[in-house]
Amino acid sequence: MTHSVLPVAPSVDVIEKTFADLKARIPRQRALSAKERIARLDALYREVWKRRNDLKTAMWNDFRKPAEEVDLTEIFVIKSEIKTVKRNLHRWMRPKRMPGGLAQIGSASWVRPEAKGVVLIISPWNYPMQLVFRPLIAALAAGCTAMIKPSELTGHTAQVVAEIVSAAFESDEVAVVQGGVDTATHMLNLPFNHIYFTGSPAVGKIVMKAASQHPCSVTLELGGKSPVILDDMRSFRDAAKKLAWAKLSNAGQICVAPDYVFVPANREAEFISALKRAMLDMYPGETSANKDYQRIVAPHHAKRISILVDDAIARGAKCVLGGDIETDSCFVPPIVLTGIDKNAKILEEEIFGPVLPIIPYTSLDEVIRFVNDRPTPLALYVFSKRKRFVDSILSNIQSGGASINNCVIHVSSNYLPFGGLGNSGIGSGHGEYGYLEFTHLRGVYEQRFDGAGALLMPPYSSWKTNVIDRLLRWL
């Protein structure tokens, strides 16, 4: 099945020919049984497993991602997603009988799940395999063909991904198109049936505008500033450890990474001490020499983080843990900031790096106001053993998803919807929710014998008017 990989930044003609081939295959793809769709997912995972070491090497070369985290956050996630789809796909694909009302007497109704068609998957660089293949799994399960645009910032991984796809699928079923902004622009001009984009809110708006020209449906998995709210707990040790992992894993380059932490004002010093201890225990010794500590993906991203930190310090913030940011080598050490001015850029822009601002609070109302004055976050984290405290936050602060007494790990679930709200995204992914994003739910109505509706068509005599009046009063 292996076919040649498309060249990087192919011509417009090649992109359009690839799209035409994907579109031509749709009738056959839609007709695939659950068993045939599952066979394609199995083929994908076989190739991923075959190229396991190549993926580890590629991600190390792209941004020094530890091999263990490639296994845990890339390959394991894909295997888990495929297992969930295989276990449930037959049920998801079945037409679902629907009830009717008085107007539907003598009829039958059902919902028929159907593939949307040709889909475009635009993936980011922070999880350069997982965020390509997780939506692809959903698209294939739904019976779609797919064009994939991986990030050019993780070029080594994008090449391995392209080779995996070429070995697992026919060229008119799944195609990987590598390239930069110009390539993405050409792709967005094509009349896809659905676009699944993962990335920043700014680029998400560009994708949404392009989709409106066709038009087509979109899934936008964006980002935002995900807050953490700590209750006045007996001990901060467990919360500090989980926060340290969530903030420093992938060097903080996670769309749902904790972006700032609210801590009771009278316990701020205690929490900071626990957090620093947890971070140093996780990455002991010289951080820059620690093989488990990842790099920022590119110098300009490291520079962006450095500017945010410098702005906060210039406005009076104190760095209680940190070191020099080396932009050329893309190294940003774990940084913890306190005493942050409310107008600092770091409280407005998504950090996407291993920097954690700490904000003391004296009342929960001020926390709720602060979060609600900003765009809806992709994730919301609450650490508390008090149900009333948790319920108050969940009832008063909206977010794409929420996690209680943990961070980030909710994203690994194949049974929870993962998606944003407003500025943090549109639509949901993972498990059945991902399958439904690529599925058109077609309502089908069949009249089996005439009901009362046929008797109430024009001309409207006095008795028909009387019957209509009685119906409205009775219903």
N, C-alpha and C positions, 0 to 999 in steps of 0.2 A: 504493500500500500504506500510505501515511502515515495514521495515526489519531491521535486526540487523546492528549496526554500526561496521565497521571493527576495529579490535584492533589497537592501536598505534604501529607503526613499525612492520607491519605484515611480515611474512616470504616471501621469494622470490616465493615460490609455490603459496601462496595466491594472491600475486600481479599478477602473470602470469595467474592464473585461472580467476581473475577479468577482466584482459585484454581480455582473450579469450571470456568471456561472452559478453563483450562490442562489440567485433568484430563480434560475431555471430549474434547480433541484427541489425547490420547495414542495411541489405536489407529491413527490416521492418521499420527502422527509416527513411531511405531515402524516403520511399513511403508515409510518413505521409503528409496529406493535411495541408494547412495553418491553418485551423480551429483546427486541432489536435495539431499542434505545439503550437498554442496560448493557448490551454487548459493547456499545460504543464507549460507555463510561468505563467498563472494564479494560478496554483497549487503551484508553487514556491513562489509567492508573498503572498499567503494565509498563508503559513507556516512561512515566514519571519515576517509577521504582528502578527501572533500568538505568536512568540518567541521574540517580540520586547523588552520586559523587560529583558528577558534572555540575549539578545545580549548586552543591555546596561550594565548589571551587568558584563558580561564576558569581555567587553572592558575596563570597569573601573578596573577590577582585573588585566587585562593584562598590561595596561599602563595609567590608570587613564584618559581615554577618557571621556569628559563630555557627559552626556546623551543627551543634546541638539545637540551636534555635531554628535552623532550616528544617530539621526533623520535626520539631515541636510546633512551630508556627506556620509552616508552609505545607510540608508533606502530610503530617498527621491530620491537619485540618481538611485537606483534600480527600484523604482516605475516609475520614469520618463523614464528610458530606456525601460522598458516593454511596457509602453504606446506608445512610438514611434514605436516599433517593431509591435505592434498590429495594429497600424494605417496604416502601410506600407507593411506588409509582403506579402499580396496577390500580390501586384504589383512587389515586388522584386523577387518573385518566378516564375513569368510568363516568358516563353521563349520569347526572343526578336528577331524579324525579322531583318536581316541585308541586306544591299544592296550588289549587285554584280558588277563585271566589265565585260569587253568584253569577257574574258575567261570563265565567268560563265553564258553566255547566255543559256537559257533553263533550268536554275536551280533555286532552292530556298535555302537560307541559314538562319540559326538562331542560337542563343546562348541559351543553356539550362543550367540553374543553378542547380548544383548537390552537395550534401553533400560530403565533402572530406572523411569522414569515422570516425575512432576512433581518438579523439583528447586528448592531454594532456594539462591541464591548471596548471601552476605552479605560485602560487600567493605569494605576499610579505606580510609583517606584518603591514605596515603603515596604510593601509585601509583593515583590515583583512576580511571583508565581501564583501564590494563593489568590490574589485579587484579579488575576486573569482567569484561572481555572474554576474558581467557585461560581461566578456567574455563568461561565461556559457550561458547567455541569447542569445548571438550571435550564439553560437554553436548549441543550441537547435533550434533556428529559422532556421538555415541552414540545419537541419536534421541530425546532428551528434550525436554520443554517446560520453561521456566524462569521463575521469579520472581526478580527482582534487587532487593536492598536496598543501594544505595550509601551511603557515609558522608555524614551531614549536615554534617560539618565542612568538606567541600569542596563546598559547595552549588552553586557556579557550574558546576563540572565535572559534578556529578550531573545538573544540568538538561540540559547538552549530551548527556550519555550517554543520558538518557531520550529526547531528541529523535532521536538516531541510531537507537535501538532502534525507535521508533515509525515511522521511515521505512523501516527494513530488514525488519521482521517484522510479521506479523499480531498483533493484540492477544491472541489465544488461543495464541500460540506462545512469545513472550517478552514479559514485562511488567516494567517498572521501577516500584517502589513507593518513593517518597522519604518520609523522615520521621525521627524520633528514636527514643528508647528505647521509647516506647509503641507505635509502629508496628512495630518489630522484635519486641516481645513478642507482639503480635497475630499476626504472621506465624509465629512459632515455635509457636503453638498449633495450627497447621494440620497435617494429616497428610501431609507431604511424603514422597516416596520416598527422597530423599537431601538432605542439607544440606552445602554446601561453605562453610566459614567461614574467613576470614582475619582475624586480629586477635590480641589478647592472650590469654595463658593463662587469665587470670581470667574473661574473657567466654567463652572457649572452653568452660570448665566449665559455664557457664550454658546454652550451646547444646547441649552433650552431654546435660545433664540433661533439657532440653526434648525432644530427639530420642528419649530413652528412653521417653517417655510414649506414643509412637505404636505401636511403635518404628520408627526408620528408621536407615539407615547414615549415617555422617558422614565428612567429610574436614575435619580441623582443621589449618590452616596457622598455627601460632602463632609464638612468638619465643623469647627466651631470651638468655643472655649468651654470645656466640660468641667464644671465645678465639683469640689469635694466639700462636704459639710460634716464636720466632726461634732458629735455630742460631747457633753462633759462626762467622759467615760472613766471607769476606774483605772484603766491602764491604756496607754496609747501604743504599746509595744506591737500588738498584732496589726493594728491599722497602719503603723509606720512601716512595717515590713512589706505589707501589701502595696502601699503607696510607692515605696522605693522601687519595687519590682515594676509596677505599672508605669512609673515615670521614666525609668532608666532602660527598660527593655526596648530594643530597637533604637536605642539612643533617643527615646522620646518621640520618635517619628511614627506616631500612631494617631489616627484620627480621633480615637476615643481616649487618648492619654489624659490623665488629670492635668488641668491647666492652671488651677489655683486652688488653695486649700483654706477653708474657713475653720478656725480653731478658737475655742473659748479663750477670751483675752487673759484670764487668770491662769491659763494652762499653756500659754504659747511657748514659753521657754522649755517646759517639760516635753512638749511634743517635738520641738525642734531638736532637742537632744536625742530623743528616740529615733527621729528620722535620719539624722546624721549617722548615728550608730548603725542603723539598718543599711544605709547606702554604702558605708565603708565596709561593713561585713560582707555585703554582696559582691563588691568589687575591691578586694583588699590590695594593699601595696600601691605602686604608682599606676594610676588609672590608665595613662596613655600606653603603658606596656602590658596591660591586662588583656589577654586574648579574648576574654568574654565580653569586653566592652566595645560596642560597635562605633562606627564613624557616621558622621553626617554625610549625606549622599553626594554633595557637591560643595565647592568653596563658596559659591554665592549664597547657598542656604546657611552655611556656617557664619558668613558675614551678616546675614539678616538677623540671626540669633544674637550675634555680638552687638548689633546696633540696639536691639531691644533691651539687652542687659545694661549697656552703657547709658541709655536714656533713663532707665529706672534708677540707676545709681546717681546720675546727674541730678535727679529730682529728689534725692535724699534716701533712697533705699540702701539697706545694708546687706552685704553679701556674707552670710554666716557659714557658707560652705561653697567652695569653688576654686578656681584657678584660672590660668590664662587660656583664652580661646585661640587655637591655632587654625586660622581660616584656610591657609594653604594646604594643610594636611587633613582638613575637615574634622579636627578634633575639638569637641566641646565637652569639658568635664562636667560632672554633676554639680549643679549650682542651685543653692537655696537662697532666696531673697526675703527680707522682712522690711517693714517700715515703708511700704510702697505707696507713693502718691496715687490718688485715685485717677489722675489724668495721665498716668504713665502709659506708654504705648503697649507695654507688656500685659496690661489689663484689658486692652482693646483688641489686639491682634492674636491670632492663634500662634502659639509658640512653636510647636512641632520640633521640639528639642528637649534635652535633659535639664531644663530650668524650671524650678517650681517656686512660685510666689506664695508666701504665707500671709493670710489676712486675719487678724484677731477680730472677734466680734463679742458684743455684750448682750445682744438680743437677736432672736431668730427672725424677727420682723425686718431688721436691717439687712440680714443675709438674703431674705426673699426679695426685698426691693432691689438689691444690688444685681442679683441674677436676672430678675425680670426686666430690668432696665436695658438689658443686652439681648442680642438675637438668641433665639431658642437653641440651646446646646444639643449636641448629638448624644451626649451621655450625661447622667447626673449620678453622683456617688454620695451615699449617706452611710456614715458609721455610727450606729447606735443600737442599744439593746431595748430602747423604749419604743413601743409601738406607736404611741401618741406622737412622739417626735418625728418618726419616720412618716406617718400618715399625714402630718401637717405639711411636711416638705413635698411629698408626692401630690398632695391636693392643691398646693399653691404655686408650684414651679413646674412648667412644662419642659419636656425634653424628648429627644428621639427614643431613648431607652434609659433605664435606670438600674442601678445595682446597689444592693444593701450589704454592707460589711465586706465588700470586695470591690475590685476595680478591673476593668477591661475584660475579664474572663467571660462575661456574659456574651461577648461577641462570638465565642467558640460554639455556642449552642446552635444546633440545627433545628430546634423546635421553637425558638423565640424569633419574632420578626426583628430584623436589624435594619434600621433606617432612621432618617432624620425628620424634622418638621420645620417648615419655613426655610430659614437660611441654612439649616443643617442638612436639608435633603428633601427628596420626594420619593415615595415608594419604599419598598422593603425587600430585603434579600434573605437568603438562607432557608434551606429545607423547602417546605411547601410554599412559603411566602416567595422565595425566589422563583420557583416553578410558575406561580401565578403571575409574576411580573412579565413573563414571556408568553403567557397564555391569554387568548381571547375567550372569554366565557360567553358562548353563543346561546342565546335563549331560543328555544324551539317550541312552537305551539302547534298542536294538531287538533282540528275539529273533527270529532268522531261521530257525533250526531247533533242535530240542532237543539239548542237550549232555548231559554226564554228570550235571549237577545234578538233572535230572528223575529219575534212577535212585536218588538218595540221599535221597528224601523218605520220611517215615514211611509205614507202620510199619517200624521198624528191626529187620531180621532179623540173624542172626549174620554173614551174609556182608557185609551193608552195614556193620556195625560193623567188620569186618575191613578192608574197603576204606577206610573213613575213617581207621582207624589207620595203614594203609600210606601213604595220601596225606600225613598229617601228618609221617610219618617221611621221605617222599621230598622234600617241598617244601623 
